[in-house]
Amino acid sequence: MTASISVAGLSRRYRGQLALDNVSFDIEPRSITGLLGRNGAGKTTLLRILAGAEFPSAGGVTVLGASPLKSDALLHRMVFVREDQRYPGYGLPGGFKVWHALRAASWFYPDWDAGLAEAMVADFGLPPGRAVKGLSRGMRSALGIVIGLAARAEVTLFDEPYAGLDPVARQLFYDRLLADYAEHPRTVLLSTHLIDEVAGLLERVVVIDSGRVVLDAAADEIRGAATSVSGPAIAVGEFTAGRTVWNRRRIASQETAVVAGALDDTDRARAAALRLHLEPLTMQQVVVQASSRLQTHAVEGTRA
């Protein structure tokens, strides 16, 4: 199957600072992928390159088989919603209004769904006649989400699109995204640091830290990727012997270790016999562990 998005050896440097460092991955068509990582990890830079808004320093990307920098037709098949989404400010009477933004988007995207846009405007309580510049931060985010979903573009890129939205409004976004994706599958790449909030939406996860891919796996694999084992230090040491351990913390005679890999019934029975407490890591905890391991290796490499 041909990838909807293909990233190969991608690097981006700004005045000596490496924002992306030899990033490579593919995203299959009709999938929802989470682009996860801390603020400043390189997620926005990557999305801007995918959208053709920025040049790579090395390597390259293709979206739907074409270069975003060389295909004007591709722009109508892809929508990019940013956290700091901007809208025209030219001299329309009363300013550029919400309904102007929606009308312009309907002209640009051939698969635009006006009914979905109208329903979401009502859901978010957006005032169609208000100037965009007069909207609150949350309402501007809601407007971007409406355009991103109603465009029904083959490739949809969301870069932290929910700035200023409260938890109820964010959940509305997640519910609308999942429902519309079920009826109209497309390739969705969602950048976020609210990892556990979106975990149930994701089919695949790409984690970036310090400009590098530190994890690229199916979401189901990540959900069972690691377990926290805690209890008496001697028992924890016995249970973890021969296993891959990502992290250990010890306080007096008690220890907690993060064990990589899935545990089976035999492992759980042994842990019970050793009076150990097992707790699967959430997706966010796995991402934190993956990022922490990269930082630890970087420090160790510097010391060496």
N, C-alpha and C positions, 0 to 999 in steps of 0.2 A: 504494500500500500504506500503510495506517495505521500510524504509528509506535507501537512498544510504549512508548517513553519519549520524551516531548517536553519540551524545556526552552526557555523563551522569555523573554528579557530578564531572567534571574534575577540578583538581587543580594541579598547578605546582609551587613549591617553590624553590628559589635559595638562599642558605645561609641566610635564614631568611626572604627573600623578596618574597612576594606572587605575582607571575606573572599572574596566573589564579586562580580564586576563585570560586569554585563550579559552573562551567559553564555547562549548559545543553541545548541542542536543537537538532532537527532533520532536515535533509534536504531531500526533496523528490527527486526521480530519475527524470532525464531529466528536469532540472531547472537551471536557472542562479541566484545565490544568491550572494549578496554583503556582505562581511565581513568588516564592516566599523568601523572607530574609529581613534583617534589621533595616532601619532607615539608614541610607547611605551605603547600602551593600552593592548597588549598581543596577537595581531593578529598573528605575526610571530611564537610565541611559540605554539599557537594552531595549526597552519598549519604544523609545524614541527612534532608535536605529531600525527596528522592525517596521515602524510607521513611516520611514523615509524622512524623518525630521532631523536626522543627524547622520554624519558620515562615520564609518568605522575607521580606525587607524590601521587595522590588519584584519584578515579574515573577511567573512561576508555572511549575508543572510538571504534567504529566499522566502517569499510568502506566496502561497498558491503557485509555486513554480517560477515566480518572477522576482526580479530585484525591485524593492520598493523605490529605489532611486531612479529606475529607468522605465517604469510602467505607469503611465497616467491612468490607464484603465483599472489598475489594481486599487487605486484610491477609492473607487466606487464599490469595491468588493470588501473593503476593510474599514472598520471604525475604531478610532482611538479616543478613549475618554480619560482625561487626565484629572488629577487632584486639583490642579490650578487651571482648569479649563477656562479659556478666554473666548469672548464673543466680540463681534464687530461693534465699534462705538461711533460709527459715522452718523451724520446729522439727520436722522429720521425724527419726525415730530414726536416729542416725548421720549426719545431714545429708542434703542434696539430692545424690543419687548420679547417676552417669553414666546408668544405666538409667532413672532418673526423668526426666532431660532428654530422652532419646530417646522415652520413652512420651508425655510431654507434647507433643512435636513431632508425634508420630503422630496425636494427637487434633486438632491445630490445622490440619495441612496435608492436604487431601483426597486428594492424589496421593502420599502418603508411601509409600516402598518399603522395607518392613522387611527384605527380603532384602539390598538394597544396604547399608542401615545396618549390618546384622550383619556383612557381608563387610568393610566398611571399618573397623569396630571391631576386627576381627581383624587387618587390614592394619596399622593404626597401633598395635596392641598396647594398646588402651585397656582398662582394668580396669572392667567394667560396675558392680561393686559398690563402687567407691571413691567417696567424696564428691568433688564437683566442686571444692570449696575446697581439697582435698588434692592436686589434680593439679598437675603442673609446668606451666609456661607453654606448652611445646610440646604437651602433652596437651590443655590447654584449647583451643588452636588446632585440634588434630585433631578434637576434639568438635564445634567450630563448623563445620568443613569437612564432617563426616559429616552434620550436620543440614542444611547448605546444599545438599548434593547429593541426599541421600535425600528431601528435601521435594519435589523435582521440581516446584517452583513455576514458574509461567509466566514470572515475572521473578525472577532471582537476582542479588542484589547482594553482592559480596565486597569488603570494605574491608581490604586488607592482611591476609588471613586466616591467614597462615602464621607469625606471630611465634613465635619459639622453636623452629621446626622446622628440622632439619638438611637439607642438600641432598637426601639420599635421600628423606626424608619429603615435601619439597616436590615432588620429581619424581613421587612417588606421587600427590599431589594433582593435579598437572597431567595425568597419565595417566588417572586416574579421571574427571576433569572432561571430557576430550576423548572418552573412550570412552562415557560416559553421555550426553553431548550428541549424539553420533552416533546413538544409539538413541532418544533422547528430546529432540529439539531444543527449546530455549527461549531466552529472551533473557537473556544473561549479561553483566553489567557488572562487570569485575574491576579494582579499584583496586590499583595496585602501583607501587613504585619499582624493582623488580627486572626491568627492562624486557627485557633480552636473554633472561632465563630463560623469559619467557612469550611471546616474539615469535612462536614457531611456532604458538601457539594462536589468535592474534588475527586477526579478519577486518577489524576497523576499529579506529582509534585516535583518541582524543580526548585532547589534551595540555593540561593546565591549568598556568599559572604565574602567581603573584601574583594569583590569582582570575580570570584571563582565559583564554579559549580561545586558544591560540597555534597549534594545529594540529588539524585535523579531516579525516581522510582514510582511504581504504582502506589496510590494512596492506601490500598488495602495492605500492602507490604509494610508500609511505614507504621500503620496502626498497631501492628504486632511486632515492631522491629526491636523493641527493647523493653526491659522490665527492671523496676527498682526492687532490689532485694535488701531487706533490713532486718537487723536482729543482733544477737551476740556476735562480736567480731570473729571469734573462732569458728562459729557455725557458718557465717557468711564466707569466710575464707575457704572452708571445706566445700561449700556449695559452688563457689565460683572457680575453683581450681580447674584449669584446663579450658576455661571459657574466655571469650573476648569481653573484657571489662572496659567500659568507656570512662568510668569515673568512680572514685571511692571517697567517702567522707567518714571520718571516725571521731566520735566523741566518747571519751573514757573507754568503757568496754563494749560500746555499741557501734555498729558500722552500717553504712548504707552503700551499696554498690549498684551501678547501672550495668546490667548484663545485656549484651547485644544478641539478637537472634530470638526466635520464637521458643517458648517453653511448651513441653508436652505434659501429658498426665503423669508420667513417671517423675518428671522434674517437680511438678507441683506436690506430689506425694512425698518426695524427698524433702522438699522445703518444709512441709507440714511436720514431718518427723523431726526436723532440726529446729522447729519452732520459729521459722522465719516468716516474715510478712512480704508478700509479693504484690506489686502494684504496677500494671502496665503503664508505660509512659503515654501521655497524650501526644498528638501530632506536634503540638507546639513544643513540648518538652524534647521530643526527638530532634526537632529542628535546632533548638538551643544547644543540645548536646553535639550535634554535627558541627555547628558553628564554633563551639568552644574547642572542639578537637582541632579544627583548623588553626585557631589562634595559638593553641598550645604547641602545635607542631611548628608554627612559624617562629615562636619564641625560642624553642629548642634549636631550630635551624640557625637562628641568629647567634645563639650562644656558642654553637659548634664552630 
